Amino acid sequence: MSVHKTDIKRVTTHVIQEMKTRGEKISCLTAYDYSMAGIVDAAGVELILVGDSASNVMAGHETTLPITIDQMIYHAASVVRAVKRALVVVDLPFGSYQGNSREALSSAIRIMKESGAHAVKLEGGLEIKDSITRILSAGVPVMGHLGLTPQSIYKFGTYTVRAKEEAEATKLLEDARMLEEVGCFSVVLEKIPSSLTKLVSESISIPTVGIGAGPHADGQILVIHDVLGINKEFKPRFLRHYADLNTIMNDAITNYIKDVKSSSFPNEKESY
């Protein structure tokens, strides 16, 4: 089990900011349930995201759009019950904050009160500034998300790299500066050119967390099921598999079935 060198009991938004200031990289992973969150937390990551990617990896939907706020609260509460150290951030799902800042505040408050999470994350820049400002005014920490924003997949029409053109890159940098100015504590940069990540990270004082955005972000995040090789079909360029649990689990279950069929399980020692 890894131990953080500063022996922090609980990671906060202030701790994340201090890590950027001293040049220490921030490790982040997703989690969606009690058992997995406990393992991820004990390993020593600084930030756990209860992502709306639960819509994909937990529920089998093609996009993140179908997941509801009630479902996000269920996953978030399960994670919070397991976490002793990491900062827990929860995605506001599609339709719970766009275009209506009052609804955005209501959604954020529900997630914070009913799950016990520490912060929320919203996708978008200037177009959701009012929602972010209202949530922040209530004392709820907000993490931004720019670049490829999966909730807007039908607008983009593809999961390809964003902000390769100058106009979109300029807007992304302006949006990042706006997120810092209004008071967000961090911003996720998803699937953008590495050089743009470097520019944004050097241009704002709040930490950047990259996914498919190169090595220059202040931290990195991946989906836990992808890291552990549970999902074998998803093989984007930015993903590194750290295990092959799909094969390990399949072998274990196959052996269990074989033992049941052959009556070798349970044996006398495994019986009462």
C-alpha positions as CSV (number, residue, x, y, z in Angstrom):
1,M,0.0,0.0,0.0
2,S,1.4,3.4,-1.0
3,V,1.7,6.2,1.5
4,H,1.6,9.8,0.5
5,K,4.9,11.6,1.4
6,T,3.1,14.4,3.2
7,D,0.9,11.9,5.1
8,I,-2.3,13.7,4.4
9,K,-5.4,12.4,6.2
10,R,-7.9,13.8,3.8
11,V,-7.3,15.3,0.3
12,T,-9.1,18.6,-0.2
13,T,-9.4,21.1,-3.0
14,H,-6.7,23.1,-1.2
15,V,-4.4,20.1,-1.2
16,I,-4.9,19.6,-5.0
17,Q,-4.0,23.3,-5.5
18,E,-0.9,22.9,-3.4
19,M,0.2,19.9,-5.4
20,K,0.2,22.0,-8.6
21,T,2.1,24.8,-6.9
22,R,4.9,22.5,-5.9
23,G,4.9,20.6,-9.2
24,E,3.6,17.3,-7.8
25,K,1.5,15.4,-10.3
26,I,-2.1,14.5,-9.3
27,S,-3.3,11.0,-9.7
28,C,-7.0,10.5,-10.4
29,L,-9.3,7.5,-11.3
30,T,-13.0,6.8,-11.6
31,A,-15.0,4.6,-9.3
32,Y,-18.7,3.8,-9.2
33,D,-19.2,1.3,-6.3
34,Y,-18.2,0.7,-2.7
35,S,-15.8,-2.3,-3.2
36,M,-13.9,-0.7,-6.1
37,A,-13.7,2.7,-4.5
38,G,-12.2,1.2,-1.3
39,I,-9.4,-0.4,-3.3
40,V,-8.7,2.7,-5.4
41,D,-8.7,4.9,-2.3
42,A,-6.4,2.6,-0.3
43,A,-3.9,2.6,-3.2
44,G,-3.4,6.3,-2.7
45,V,-5.0,8.3,-5.5
46,E,-5.7,11.9,-4.7
47,L,-9.0,12.3,-6.5
48,I,-11.8,9.9,-7.3
49,L,-14.3,10.9,-10.0
50,V,-17.8,9.3,-9.9
51,G,-18.1,9.9,-13.6
52,D,-21.2,9.8,-15.7
53,S,-19.2,7.2,-17.6
54,A,-21.1,4.9,-15.2
55,S,-23.7,5.1,-18.0
56,N,-21.3,3.2,-20.2
57,V,-19.3,0.9,-18.0
58,M,-21.9,0.1,-15.3
59,A,-25.2,0.3,-17.3
60,G,-24.1,-0.5,-20.8
61,H,-25.4,2.6,-22.6
62,E,-23.7,3.8,-25.7
63,T,-23.3,7.3,-24.4
64,T,-23.3,9.1,-21.1
65,L,-26.6,10.9,-21.8
66,P,-29.1,8.4,-20.3
67,I,-27.8,8.4,-16.7
68,T,-30.0,10.3,-14.3
69,I,-29.2,12.4,-11.2
70,D,-30.8,9.7,-9.0
71,Q,-28.5,7.1,-10.5
72,M,-25.5,9.4,-10.1
73,I,-26.4,9.9,-6.4
74,Y,-26.6,6.1,-5.9
75,H,-23.2,5.6,-7.3
76,A,-21.7,8.6,-5.5
77,A,-23.1,7.6,-2.1
78,S,-21.7,4.1,-2.6
79,V,-18.2,5.5,-3.3
80,V,-18.2,8.0,-0.5
81,R,-19.0,5.3,2.0
82,A,-15.8,3.5,1.1
83,V,-13.4,6.5,0.8
84,K,-11.3,7.6,3.7
85,R,-8.7,9.8,2.0
86,A,-9.4,10.9,-1.6
87,L,-11.3,13.9,-2.8
88,V,-14.6,12.6,-4.3
89,V,-15.9,14.6,-7.3
90,V,-19.3,13.7,-8.9
91,D,-20.4,14.5,-12.5
92,L,-23.6,16.5,-12.9
93,P,-25.4,14.4,-15.6
94,F,-26.7,15.6,-18.9
95,G,-29.8,17.8,-18.5
96,S,-29.3,18.7,-14.9
97,Y,-27.5,22.0,-15.3
98,Q,-27.4,23.2,-19.0
99,G,-29.5,26.3,-19.7
100,N,-31.0,26.7,-16.2
101,S,-28.7,27.9,-13.4
102,R,-31.4,27.4,-10.7
103,E,-31.8,23.8,-11.8
104,A,-28.0,23.5,-11.8
105,L,-27.8,24.7,-8.2
106,S,-30.6,22.3,-7.2
107,S,-28.8,19.4,-8.9
108,A,-25.5,20.2,-7.2
109,I,-27.1,20.6,-3.8
110,R,-28.9,17.2,-4.1
111,I,-25.7,15.5,-5.0
112,M,-23.7,17.0,-2.1
113,K,-26.5,16.4,0.5
114,E,-27.6,13.0,-0.6
115,S,-24.2,11.4,-1.5
116,G,-21.8,13.2,0.9
117,A,-19.4,14.0,-2.0
118,H,-16.9,16.8,-1.9
119,A,-17.3,18.5,-5.3
120,V,-19.2,18.4,-8.6
121,K,-18.0,18.5,-12.2
122,L,-19.7,20.2,-15.2
123,E,-18.9,20.0,-18.9
124,G,-18.5,23.3,-20.8
125,G,-17.2,26.8,-20.8
126,L,-18.8,30.2,-21.3
127,E,-22.2,28.7,-22.2
128,I,-22.6,27.3,-18.7
129,K,-20.9,30.2,-16.8
130,D,-24.2,31.2,-15.0
131,S,-24.7,27.6,-13.7
132,I,-21.1,27.4,-12.5
133,T,-21.3,30.8,-10.8
134,R,-24.6,29.9,-9.0
135,I,-23.3,26.6,-7.8
136,L,-20.1,28.2,-6.5
137,S,-22.1,30.9,-4.7
138,A,-23.6,28.2,-2.6
139,G,-20.2,27.0,-1.5
140,V,-20.1,23.9,-3.6
141,P,-16.6,23.3,-5.2
142,V,-16.7,22.9,-9.0
143,M,-14.4,21.2,-11.3
144,G,-14.6,22.2,-15.0
145,H,-14.3,20.0,-18.1
146,L,-13.2,21.2,-21.5
147,G,-12.1,19.7,-24.8
148,L,-14.0,16.6,-25.7
149,T,-17.2,16.8,-23.6
150,P,-19.0,13.5,-24.0
151,Q,-22.4,14.9,-23.0
152,S,-22.1,16.9,-26.3
153,I,-21.3,13.9,-28.4
154,Y,-24.3,14.3,-30.7
155,K,-23.2,17.9,-31.4
156,F,-19.7,16.8,-32.2
157,G,-20.7,13.6,-34.0
158,T,-17.4,11.9,-33.1
159,Y,-15.1,11.2,-30.2
160,T,-12.1,12.5,-32.2
161,V,-9.5,15.0,-30.8
162,R,-10.8,18.4,-30.1
163,A,-9.3,21.9,-30.5
164,K,-6.9,21.1,-33.3
165,E,-8.0,24.2,-35.1
166,E,-6.9,27.6,-33.9
167,A,-10.4,29.0,-33.3
168,E,-11.4,26.1,-31.1
169,A,-8.1,26.1,-29.3
170,T,-8.4,29.9,-28.6
171,K,-11.9,29.4,-27.2
172,L,-10.7,26.5,-25.0
173,L,-8.0,28.7,-23.5
174,E,-10.4,31.5,-22.9
175,D,-12.9,29.1,-21.3
176,A,-10.1,27.7,-19.0
177,R,-9.3,31.3,-17.9
178,M,-12.9,32.0,-17.2
179,L,-13.3,28.8,-15.1
180,E,-10.3,29.9,-13.0
181,E,-11.7,33.5,-12.7
182,V,-15.1,32.4,-11.5
183,G,-13.6,30.1,-8.9
184,C,-13.4,26.5,-10.1
185,F,-10.7,24.5,-8.3
186,S,-9.6,22.4,-11.2
187,V,-10.4,21.6,-14.9
188,V,-10.4,18.4,-16.8
189,L,-8.9,18.6,-20.3
190,E,-10.1,15.7,-22.5
191,K,-8.6,14.6,-25.8
192,I,-6.9,17.8,-26.9
193,P,-3.4,18.3,-28.4
194,S,-0.5,18.0,-25.9
195,S,0.8,21.4,-26.9
196,L,-2.5,23.0,-26.0
197,T,-2.6,21.2,-22.7
198,K,0.8,22.6,-21.9
199,L,-0.3,26.2,-22.8
200,V,-3.5,25.9,-20.7
201,S,-1.7,24.4,-17.7
202,E,0.9,27.2,-17.8
203,S,-1.7,29.9,-18.3
204,I,-3.9,29.2,-15.3
205,S,-3.1,28.7,-11.7
206,I,-5.7,26.0,-11.0
207,P,-4.7,22.4,-11.6
208,T,-5.5,20.7,-15.0
209,V,-6.3,17.0,-15.2
210,G,-5.8,15.4,-18.5
211,I,-7.3,12.4,-20.2
212,G,-5.9,11.8,-23.7
213,A,-4.3,15.2,-23.4
214,G,-0.6,14.4,-23.1
215,P,1.9,14.6,-20.3
216,H,1.8,18.3,-19.6
217,A,-1.4,18.4,-17.4
218,D,-1.0,18.8,-13.7
219,G,-2.7,15.4,-13.2
220,Q,-4.1,12.4,-15.1
221,I,-7.4,10.5,-15.0
222,L,-8.6,7.3,-16.5
223,V,-11.6,5.1,-16.1
224,I,-10.8,2.3,-13.6
225,H,-12.4,-0.4,-15.8
226,D,-10.0,0.6,-18.7
227,V,-6.9,0.7,-16.5
228,L,-7.6,-2.8,-15.1
229,G,-8.3,-4.3,-18.5
230,I,-11.9,-5.3,-17.6
231,N,-13.2,-3.8,-20.8
232,K,-11.1,-5.3,-23.7
233,E,-13.0,-3.6,-26.5
234,F,-12.0,0.0,-25.6
235,K,-8.5,0.6,-26.9
236,P,-7.9,4.3,-27.5
237,R,-4.4,5.6,-28.1
238,F,-4.3,7.4,-24.7
239,L,-5.1,4.3,-22.6
240,R,-2.5,2.2,-20.9
241,H,-3.6,-1.2,-19.5
242,Y,-2.1,-1.9,-16.1
243,A,-3.7,-5.3,-15.7
244,D,-5.7,-7.9,-17.7
245,L,-8.5,-8.6,-15.3
246,N,-10.8,-9.7,-18.1
247,T,-8.7,-12.8,-18.7
248,I,-8.1,-13.4,-14.9
249,M,-11.7,-13.1,-14.1
250,N,-12.8,-15.3,-17.1
251,D,-10.3,-18.0,-16.0
252,A,-11.5,-17.9,-12.4
253,I,-15.2,-18.2,-13.4
254,T,-14.4,-21.0,-15.9
255,N,-12.5,-22.9,-13.2
256,Y,-15.5,-22.4,-10.8
257,I,-17.9,-23.8,-13.4
258,K,-15.7,-26.8,-14.0
259,D,-15.4,-27.6,-10.3
260,V,-19.2,-27.3,-9.8
261,K,-19.8,-29.6,-12.8
262,S,-17.3,-32.2,-11.6
263,S,-18.6,-32.0,-8.0
264,S,-15.2,-31.0,-6.7
265,F,-16.7,-27.9,-5.2
266,P,-17.6,-27.7,-2.4
267,N,-15.4,-30.4,-0.9
268,E,-15.6,-31.7,2.7
269,K,-13.5,-28.9,4.2
270,E,-15.9,-26.4,2.5
271,S,-19.0,-28.0,4.0
272,Y,-20.6,-27.8,7.4
